Amino acid sequence: MKRTPLIFLLSLMSLSIFAQHRKFGYVELGGTSVFTSLNFDMRFNKENPDGLGFRAGAGSSFGAFDIDKIYTVPVGINYVIGKGKSGFIVGGNSVFAINGEPKGRKSENFKSVIFSADVGYRYTPTGNGFGFQATYTPLFNTVDGTMPFWIGVGIGYSWN
């Protein structure tokens, strides 16, 4: 598991080939990774801060709520509608989840894919600077079929 953050960091550094595309790196509480995650988001269109883009990240439950530590990798496609600094964001994600360290008991190997949607608001400055987003994120749980009400709040830095 110690390789995961290193692989994620190297992946982010390799994205320098997309130098002119709008990027947004942010920490999200709640949201697609359920507890907390570090994410990278980029628009496919060089000229606009809106339009089609993707996100990828790495997250963890950190053993919160007295459950096993769970590691997550959210990957998704999204679309930002709006001009300038503010936009409406809508997207779909796949979240790959595995268990980490058990809380005082023998743990079974747990692997799951959770599907989620993002519907919300994103603010990113027209130049470089701090931005944020707030999303309603329904999670489509493949383990037991539940769909809990879930929200996410992210804060980070946006640049070209």
C-alpha positions in Angstrom: 0.0 0.0 0.0 2.9 2.4 0.5 3.5 2.3 -3.2 0.1 3.8 -4.0 0.8 7.4 -3.0 4.2 7.2 -4.9 2.5 5.9 -8.0 -0.2 8.6 -7.7 2.4 11.4 -7.3 4.4 10.1 -10.3 1.2 10.0 -12.4 0.4 13.6 -11.5 4.0 14.7 -12.4 3.7 12.9 -15.8 0.7 15.0 -16.7 3.0 18.0 -17.5 2.5 17.0 -21.1 -1.0 18.6 -20.8 0.6 22.0 -20.0 -2.1 24.2 -21.6 -5.2 22.4 -20.4 -7.1 23.7 -17.4 -6.3 21.7 -14.2 -7.7 21.5 -10.7 -5.9 19.7 -7.9 -8.1 19.4 -4.8 -8.7 17.7 -1.5 -12.3 16.4 -1.1 -14.1 15.6 2.1 -17.0 13.2 1.5 -17.8 12.9 -2.2 -16.9 10.1 -4.5 -14.2 8.5 -2.3 -16.7 8.4 0.6 -14.4 9.8 3.3 -11.5 11.9 2.0 -9.4 12.0 -1.2 -6.7 13.9 -3.1 -7.8 14.5 -6.7 -6.6 15.8 -10.1 -9.1 17.1 -12.6 -8.4 18.4 -16.1 -10.4 19.7 -19.0 -9.9 18.1 -22.4 -10.3 21.4 -24.3 -7.3 23.7 -24.2 -9.2 27.0 -24.8 -12.0 26.7 -22.2 -12.2 26.3 -18.5 -15.5 24.4 -19.0 -16.5 21.4 -21.1 -15.6 17.7 -20.9 -12.9 16.6 -18.5 -11.7 13.8 -16.3 -10.7 13.2 -12.7 -8.5 10.7 -10.9 -7.6 10.4 -7.3 -6.6 8.4 -4.2 -8.5 8.3 -0.9 -8.8 6.6 2.4 -11.3 6.2 5.3 -8.3 6.5 7.7 -10.2 4.0 9.9 -12.9 6.5 10.7 -16.2 5.4 12.3 -14.6 2.3 13.8 -14.4 0.5 10.5 -11.5 -1.1 8.7 -9.2 1.3 6.8 -10.4 1.4 3.2 -8.4 2.7 0.3 -10.2 4.1 -2.7 -9.2 5.2 -6.3 -11.9 7.3 -7.9 -11.8 7.7 -11.7 -14.4 9.6 -13.7 -15.6 11.7 -16.6 -17.3 15.1 -15.9 -18.6 18.1 -17.7 -18.5 21.7 -16.5 -21.2 24.0 -17.8 -20.6 27.7 -17.4 -18.3 30.5 -18.5 -15.7 32.2 -16.5 -15.2 31.4 -12.8 -18.4 29.5 -11.9 -19.8 26.4 -13.3 -22.3 23.6 -12.9 -20.5 20.2 -12.8 -22.1 16.9 -13.7 -20.2 13.6 -14.0 -20.0 9.8 -13.5 -17.3 7.9 -11.6 -16.1 4.5 -10.8 -14.5 4.1 -7.4 -12.3 1.1 -6.8 -12.1 0.2 -3.1 -10.0 -2.3 -1.1 -9.7 -2.9 2.6 -6.4 -2.1 4.4 -5.7 -2.7 8.1 -8.4 -4.4 10.2 -9.5 -2.8 13.4 -8.5 -5.4 16.0 -9.8 -8.5 14.2 -9.0 -10.7 11.3 -10.1 -9.0 8.1 -11.4 -10.7 5.0 -10.1 -9.4 1.7 -12.6 -6.8 0.5 -12.6 -5.4 -3.0 -15.4 -3.5 -4.5 -16.4 -1.1 -7.3 -18.8 1.7 -6.4 -20.4 3.8 -9.0 -21.3 7.4 -8.3 -22.5 10.6 -9.9 -21.5 14.2 -9.3 -24.0 17.0 -9.6 -22.9 20.4 -8.1 -21.1 23.7 -8.3 -17.5 24.5 -9.0 -15.6 27.8 -8.7 -12.2 28.1 -10.2 -10.5 31.5 -11.0 -9.9 32.5 -14.6 -6.1 32.6 -13.8 -4.2 30.5 -11.3 -5.6 30.4 -7.8 -7.7 28.7 -5.2 -11.0 27.1 -6.1 -13.6 24.9 -4.5 -16.5 22.7 -5.4 -19.6 21.3 -3.6 -21.4 18.2 -5.0 -24.3 15.9 -4.4 -22.8 12.5 -4.9 -25.2 9.5 -4.9 -23.2 6.3 -4.4 -24.5 3.2 -6.2 -23.2 0.4 -3.9 -22.5 -2.8 -5.6 -22.0 -4.8 -2.4 -25.5 -4.5 -0.9 -27.4 -2.4 -3.5 -27.9 0.7 -1.3 -27.8 4.2 -2.6 -27.1 6.6 0.3 -27.5 10.4 0.1 -23.9 11.7 0.0 -22.3 15.1 -0.5 -18.7 16.2 -1.1 -16.8 19.5 -0.6 -13.5 20.1 -2.2 -10.9 22.8 -2.0 -7.8 23.1 -4.0 -5.7 25.0 -6.6 -6.5 25.6 -10.3 -3.9 26.4 -13.0 -3.3 26.3 -16.7 
